[in-house]
Amino acid sequence: MDKQQVVKQLLATHIQPVVRKIDEEAYYARDYLLALGQAGMWNGDYKQEMMVVKETARVCMTTAFCVWCHLASLTYLRLTENEAVKSLLTQLESGELLGATGLSNPMKHYAGLEKLHLSAERVSGGYLVSGVLPAVSNLADNHWFGVIAKTSSEEKMFFVNTANAKLTLKEQANFIGVNGSATYTCKFENVFVEDCYVLAENAALFIEKVRPTFILYQLPLAYGVTAAVIEEIKKVKGKQAGSNCNMKVQASTLETQLEILEQNSHQFEIKKLYEVRLQAAYLVLQATQTAMLHQGSAAYLIGSKVQRKLREAYFFANLTPTVRQLEKVLA
């Protein structure tokens, strides 16, 4: 069985039966994420890992977003020069541990949009980190995530475990699109981080290394949702005496646009990635809105797949880097 079929089988087992529970009851699909690692999906092949995100997003973008969060943590470990913290990589790739990103605020900070929320004080053997991150996703017991904090001289990046007694997590579960993303407000009160868990001594330079992969792995979130609603549009082609055929935007149009975007995805030049990321956001918005119009009143029923995909698309548009951030960067 090829890797794509393995992912589809795992989705059928772990995600498809609980999609509504994820969306409506903030159910966190931790078992699926662990199963992906146990099935050998995290091997450093970015094309394979992007495939996992896309296939997951076809079924549930909330869970695909959690997959992306985990991939972000893998990226930090793959690129760090600190061999001590890199030793965690095998456990995160094999499905023994799960990780998250924690860089929404720093990414906005380096784009000139926000100040860093965390500060760090140098002490013997490490750092004491304090401050509040409003929202970090894909967190649970014994999860690892990256954070950036300002010290007296520079900004450093750390890898932190949720089990730290000085770290308080408060669940955020009132979202309209990603309720099952295990998102928490994280309050740091002198959280001690040992030197062995420093991901980067110079966070600003490290972010430049991380950013292309960080964005690359986001693209299939939009691609999976777009592909899913294209199929929904096709299903209702003959609805109301075939009147959907008169709509200006058709499945074939969206398929062509999606194919072009995916062809342009496999490179790491940052400006091009920003352009593709922005185009992906606008495409998934157009695709989901089109699907709502093609399906008509059925799309407005509670539990409708199409309206769930619409909400997912709006989340993608506001995922860091957001549409407004990208428009600013590319202006």
N, C-alpha and C positions, 0 to 999 in steps of 0.2 A: 504494500500500500504506500503511495507517495505521500509526501508531507501534507499536501493540501487536503487529501482525503482524510488523513489523520485528524487534522484540525476540524474538518466538517463533522467527523464522527464524535469528537469531543464536544463540539457545539450541540449536536443532537442529544447527547447524554446530559451535559451539565447546564446548558444555557436555554435552549428552546423551551423546555418545560417550565422555566421560571422567569421568562422575559417580563411578563406582567408584574410578577412579584418584585423584580428588580426595579421596575419603573414606578410602581405604585406603593411599594412597601420598603424601599431602600435596602433591598436584599443585596448583600455583597457576595459575589460569586468567587470566593477565595479558592474553592476546590478546583475550579476550571483553570485558574492561573497556575496553581501548583501542578496540575496535570500537564499543562503545556511544557513546563520545565522537565517533568519526568519523561515526556515523550521526545525530548531532545530538540525542542524548537528554538532554544536560545544557544546557537552555535557561532554567533558572530557574523553570519552571512546576512547582510542587511536586506537583500532581496527576499530571502526566506522569512525574515522577521517582519518585513513590511507585508508580506502575504498573510501572515498570521493576524496582523492588525486589520487588514481589509476584510478577510473572511469573517472575523469576529464582528466587525462593524456592520456587515450585511445583516446580521441577526440582532445585535445589540451594541450600539455605540458606547453606551455607558461602560460595559465590560471591556470593549476595545480601548476606551480611554484608560482604564486600569492597566491594560496590557501596555499601552504607551508609557504610562508612569513607570512601570517595571523596566521597560527598555531604556528609559532615561537613566535610571539608577545603574543599569548595566553599562551604559555609555560612560558614566563618570568613572566607574572602576576600570573600564578598558583603557581609558585615556590618562588616568592618574599616574604620576611617577613614584608615588609612595607604595612600595611593594608590600608594606605591612597591611594596609587597608585593601590592597588588591587581592589579598589572600581570601577575601570573602566572595570573590567573583565566582568561583566554582560552585558554591552553595546557592548563589542567586541564579546561576544558569541551569542548575540541575533540578530545581523545584523544591529545594530544602528550605529556602528563604525567599521572601518577597521584598521588593524595594519600591521606592517612590522618588519623586523629583524635588519638591520644595523650592523650586526656583522661579515661581511666578513673579514674586516681588523683585528678586535680583534682575531678572530679564527686563522688567520694566525700568528698574533703576539704571541699567546700562544703556537703555534707550532714552534716558533723560526724562522719564515720566513719573518716577517715584523715588523716595529716599529709602535706603535699606532699613528694614524693620528690626534687624538683629544686630547686637553689638557683642564683642568678645573681649575678655580681659585675660592677659597672659598670666598663668600661674605655674607652679612647679609641675612639670609633666604634661601640661596641656593648656586648655582654655576654659574659662567659664562663660557660657553663652546665655544672653538674656534678651527678651523681647517677645513679640507676638507675630506669628504668621497667620493671617486671617483664614486661609484655606489651603490645606495640603491633602491630596487625594491618594487613594490606595494605601491607607494606613490601617493597621490592626496590631494585635499583640506581636511583638518581636519582628517588626518591620523596620527596614533601614531606609533613610532618605537623606538627600543632600541638602545642605543649607549654606548660605553665605552670610558672614557677619563682619562688621567693621571693627577693626582693632585700633589702637592708638596711632598706628603707622600705616596700615594697609588693610585690604579686605582679604579674608581667607575663607576657604570652602571646607566644610566638614561633613562627615558621614555620621549620622545620629541614629540611635536605636530608640524605638518608641517605649522600651521598657525602663528608660531612665526615670528615676523617682522624682526628679526635679522638672520633668516635662509633663504638662497637663494637657490632655486632649479633650476637646468638646465637639461632639458630632454636629455636623451641619447636614440636615436631611430635608430641607424645604425647597429643593430645586425643582424646576419644571422639566428638566431634561436629563439630569445625571444623578438621580437620587441614590442609586446603588453603587456610587463610586467611592464609598468609605472615605468621605471628606471630613476633615476635622480642623478646627482652629487649634493651633499649637502654641501654648504659652511656655516660654523658656524662663526659668527662674534660677539663674546660676547653674545651668546644666554643664556638668564637667565633661569635656571631650578630650580624651587622651591624644597625644601627639600621633599615635599610630593610626588615628582616624581622621587625620588631616588629608583631604583630597587634593588641595592645592594651596601653596603658600601665597601665590598671587592669583586671586580669584578672577580678576579682570582678564588676565591672559588666558586662564584656563577656560573661561566662558567662550572666548573666541575659538578655541579648539572644539568645544562641545556643541556650539550653536548649530552648525550645519546638520549634524546627525539628529540633534534635538528636534529640528524642524522637519527633516526628512521623514522621520518616523510618524509625524503627525499627518502627513498627506493621505495615507491610506484610510484614516478615519473618515475623511470626506469621500474618498473613492468608494468605500464599502457602502456607505449610506446612499450615495448616488446610484450605484449599481442596483441596490435593493429596490429603490423607488422606480427605477426604469422598468424593472420587472412588474411592479404593481401597475404602472401605466399601460403596459402591454396587456395585462389581464383584463382591463376594462375598455379595450379598444372599440368594442362593438356596443358599448353602453348607450342607452337612449337612442336607438335606431342609428347607431354609428356616428352620432354627432361629434364625438371626440375627435374624429378624423379632421374636423374643421378647425381645431385648436392650432394656434400659431406655433406652439412648441410641442414637438412630438418626441417619442422615445428615441427615434433614430438620430435626431439632432443632439440630444443629450449624450447618446452613445458615442458619437463622433467627437464631441468636446471632451468627454472623459478619456477616450483613447489617446487624444493628442496630449492631454495633461500627463497621463501615465507615462507616455514616451519621453516626456521632458523631466521626469522625476529622478532619474538615476544619475545624478551628478551632485557635486558638493560645493559649487560656487555659490557663495552666500546670497548675492543679489538675485541671481536666477532663482534660487530657492524661495526667496521672499516673494518674487513675482508669481511663481507656481503656487505657493501657499495662499496668496491672495486670490488668485484665479480659482483655486479649489474651494475656497470659502464662498465665493459668489456662485460657482457652479452648483454646489450642494444646496444652497438657498434656492436657486432657480429650479433645480430638479424637484425638491420637496414641495415647493409651492405649486409647480406644475402638476405633480401627482395629486395634490389636494383638489385642484380644479378638475382634473380628469375623473377623479373618483366621485366628486360631488358630495351630497349629504352624508353618505356612508363614512366619509373621512372624519366627520365631526362626532362620531359616536365614541364614548369612552371605551378604550381598549383598541381603537383603530390603529393598525400598524403605520399607516401613512401619517396620521397626526403625531404619532410618537417620533417618527423620522423627521418631521418638521421641527419638533422641539430639539431633537438632537442636532439638527443643522444650525439652529440658532446658537446652541452651545459652542459648536465648532467655530462659528464666526467670532465668538467672544473668548475663545481659548487663547492664552498667551502664546505667540504674538497675536493680538486681536486685529480685526479688520482696521480699526482706526489707527492702531500702532503701525501696521504695515503700510497704510496709506501715507502716514507721516514719514516713515523711513524711505519710501519710494518716491515721495514728492519731488 
